[in-house]
Amino acid sequence: MNKVLFTVYIILILCLCSFTFFLATGYREHQTRYQASFVIWVIDTIDLFIHETGHLVFSIFGKFVGILGGSLFQVIIPSAAVAVFARSTLRSLPFTLYWTGQSMVNVSIYIGDAPFQRLHLISRTAIHDWRWLLGYTGLMEYSGDIAGIVNVLGLLACCTGVGVGMYFIIHDFIQFFSPKQSRSI
């Protein structure tokens, strides 16, 4: 990796640090989700399209799995990106792990909203997936606990991504700035 790419990589990892801090502190608040950075908004919008596609894909397995499929697909697609891109370069891990974690944090907010239905859905007639799922399974009273677990797992994925990125930064820093060993013949 050359020094320009190294610098860009550092900036991107620092951005992920900032975004992860926002996810951990301000993202859960309903009002601040709409005050998120443009990057988070773009990722949320992509997640929404993936989520809705998941309903379509999983609907062949019945109503329950079809409704659950939105959130499943929203986490499966970024997880698949982790596997696919890691095969070509491990340097993609920070970004794909971050996307997976961010998707999980996004789903956790949806789960936690089930008893209250404060989130704006894509239409007024849309079913709140997690209200239906938790009501159907009789787990509505555990929505906060389930949301908390999914949120923590999502933040761990984000932090793991940042940690992997920091590892590469430290590794490259040592390579760039360590004295070159000369070979004697």
C-alpha positions as MATLAB code, in Angstrom:
seq = 'MNKVLFTVYIILILCLCSFTFFLATGYREHQTRYQASFVIWVIDTIDLFIHETGHLVFSIFGKFVGILGGSLFQVIIPSAAVAVFARSTLRSLPFTLYWTGQSMVNVSIYIGDAPFQRLHLISRTAIHDWRWLLGYTGLMEYSGDIAGIVNVLGLLACCTGVGVGMYFIIHDFIQFFSPKQSRSI';
ca = [
       0.000    0.000    0.000;
       1.436    3.390   -0.904;
       1.435    6.355    1.458;
      -1.510    8.113   -0.217;
      -3.729    5.044    0.084;
      -2.454    4.597    3.636;
      -3.569    8.136    4.483;
      -6.978    7.631    2.870;
      -7.368    4.345    4.763;
      -6.587    6.118    8.057;
      -9.188    8.798    7.300;
     -11.811    6.171    6.453;
     -11.132    4.207    9.640;
     -11.363    7.418   11.685;
     -14.717    8.101   10.012;
     -15.860    4.608   11.019;
     -14.785    5.412   14.596;
     -16.925    8.546   14.516;
     -19.897    6.739   12.983;
     -19.610    3.938   15.547;
     -19.593    6.480   18.373;
     -22.763    7.989   16.916;
     -24.381    4.550   16.625;
     -23.533    3.832   20.266;
     -24.681    7.175   21.655;
     -27.143    9.114   19.499;
     -28.553    6.777   16.895;
     -31.062    5.107   19.188;
     -32.799    8.394   19.868;
     -35.666    8.736   17.425;
     -35.049   12.410   16.695;
     -31.289   12.142   16.138;
     -31.621    9.313   13.597;
     -32.775   11.963   11.153;
     -29.857   14.215   12.089;
     -27.303   11.538   11.207;
     -24.494   12.156    8.789;
     -25.128   11.783    5.088;
     -23.155    8.526    5.071;
     -25.338    6.963    7.789;
     -28.452    8.163    5.968;
     -27.240    6.546    2.730;
     -26.477    3.260    4.528;
     -29.899    3.387    6.235;
     -31.572    3.915    2.864;
     -29.699    0.993    1.327;
     -30.661   -1.099    4.363;
     -34.311   -0.152    3.852;
     -34.290   -1.368    0.247;
     -32.555   -4.584    1.289;
     -35.049   -5.007    4.148;
     -38.039   -4.673    1.850;
     -36.466   -7.045   -0.671;
     -36.033   -9.546    2.158;
     -39.795   -9.626    2.699;
     -40.221  -10.527   -0.936;
     -37.480  -13.177   -0.953;
     -38.575  -14.872    2.262;
     -42.336  -14.644    1.627;
     -42.187  -18.019   -0.130;
     -41.678  -19.576    3.314;
     -44.942  -18.282    4.770;
     -46.145  -15.201    6.618;
     -43.967  -15.485    9.733;
     -40.701  -16.029    7.843;
     -41.766  -13.475    5.234;
     -42.159  -10.791    7.877;
     -38.982  -11.832    9.683;
     -37.214  -11.996    6.317;
     -36.900   -8.230    6.045;
     -34.679   -7.968    9.100;
     -32.927  -11.245    8.284;
     -32.025  -10.108    4.780;
     -30.903   -6.738    6.135;
     -28.246   -8.564    8.175;
     -27.546  -11.449    5.765;
     -26.547   -9.236    2.820;
     -23.831   -7.273    4.692;
     -22.668  -10.508    6.339;
     -22.331  -12.058    2.896;
     -20.348   -8.995    1.822;
     -17.933   -9.726    4.684;
     -17.324  -13.212    3.316;
     -17.186  -12.243   -0.355;
     -14.906   -9.224   -0.070;
     -12.635  -10.795    2.558;
     -11.689  -13.439   -0.025;
     -10.122  -10.788   -2.241;
      -8.699   -8.492    0.438;
      -8.841   -8.474    4.209;
      -8.600   -4.693    4.100;
     -12.309   -4.624    3.228;
     -13.205   -6.178    6.602;
     -13.501   -2.899    8.518;
     -16.086   -1.598    6.070;
     -18.129   -4.757    5.581;
     -18.094   -5.531    9.316;
     -19.162   -1.960    9.989;
     -22.056   -2.292    7.537;
     -23.135   -5.559    9.179;
     -23.004   -3.976   12.627;
     -24.817   -0.854   11.511;
     -27.571   -2.999    9.998;
     -27.917   -4.886   13.261;
     -28.128   -1.642   15.252;
     -30.769   -0.439   12.787;
     -32.771   -3.661   13.277;
     -32.425   -3.331   17.065;
     -34.165    0.038   16.922;
     -37.013   -1.530   14.956;
     -37.285   -4.347   17.506;
     -37.263   -1.932   20.442;
     -39.978    0.172   18.830;
     -42.428   -2.753   18.621;
     -44.465   -1.910   21.745;
     -44.561    1.824   20.984;
     -44.759    2.082   17.175;
     -43.103    5.506   17.063;
     -41.013    4.881   13.948;
     -42.255    6.186   10.631;
     -42.824    3.192    8.371;
     -42.741    3.312    4.574;
     -46.537    3.734    4.455;
     -49.343    4.346    6.905;
     -50.838    0.944    6.182;
     -47.560   -0.972    6.629;
     -47.378   -3.621    9.332;
     -44.753   -3.008   12.000;
     -42.773   -6.232   11.449;
     -41.498   -6.630   14.968;
     -44.787   -5.709   16.633;
     -46.427   -8.488   14.626;
     -43.574  -10.975   15.216;
     -43.284  -10.345   18.940;
     -47.065  -10.286   19.346;
     -47.410  -13.544   17.429;
     -44.750  -15.273   19.535;
     -45.887  -13.736   22.826;
     -42.515  -12.078   23.386;
     -43.613   -8.430   23.255;
     -42.556   -7.837   26.863;
     -39.000   -8.847   25.916;
     -38.679   -6.448   23.001;
     -36.282   -4.207   24.942;
     -34.091   -7.146   25.920;
     -34.009   -8.570   22.390;
     -33.292   -5.113   20.967;
     -30.493   -4.637   23.506;
     -28.826   -7.928   22.575;
     -29.029   -7.193   18.836;
     -27.741   -3.655   19.459;
     -24.730   -4.883   21.449;
     -23.911   -7.501   18.804;
     -24.146   -4.821   16.127;
     -21.874   -2.447   18.019;
     -19.411   -5.298   18.588;
     -19.335   -5.939   14.827;
     -18.686   -2.224   14.218;
     -15.939   -2.118   16.848;
     -14.394   -5.296   15.457;
     -14.317   -3.668   12.035;
     -12.617   -0.590   13.454;
     -10.171   -2.806   15.367;
      -9.248   -4.712   12.217;
      -8.743   -1.401   10.438;
      -6.495   -0.169   13.260;
      -4.481   -3.370   13.006;
      -3.833   -2.705    9.312;
      -2.931    0.910   10.050;
      -0.406   -0.110   12.712;
       0.977   -2.864   10.477;
       1.419   -0.491    7.545;
       2.836    2.260    9.757;
       5.525   -0.092   11.001;
       6.324   -1.148    7.429;
       6.501    2.424    6.117;
       8.557    3.926    8.882;
      10.802    1.109   10.019;
      14.366    1.165    8.778;
      14.790   -0.914    5.671;
      17.043   -3.876    6.159;
      19.688   -4.089    3.551;
      20.738   -7.399    2.159;
      24.354   -8.275    1.860;
      25.435  -10.724   -0.768;
];
